[in-house]
Amino acid sequence: MATAQTRATEKYRAKKGIITKSIKIPKELNIEFIKACERAHVSQAQVFKDCMRRFIEAHPE
């Protein structure tokens, strides 16, 4: 059974339209990415969001 915090988190994500995206990448690439994010003091999620926004801007409809 889900805890109250889990239910609250799920409700918040649904309200904000936040989804989980899963990708398959080589282990070594992931390790390097984690270290680079730590060195830059940024979250991995923020790097993905920034990359996705730049890609969308570079390929307009």
Secondary structure, DSSP 8 states (H G I E B T S, - for coil): ---HHHHHHHHHHHHHT---------HHHHHHHHHHHHHHT--HHHHHHHHHHHHHHHS--
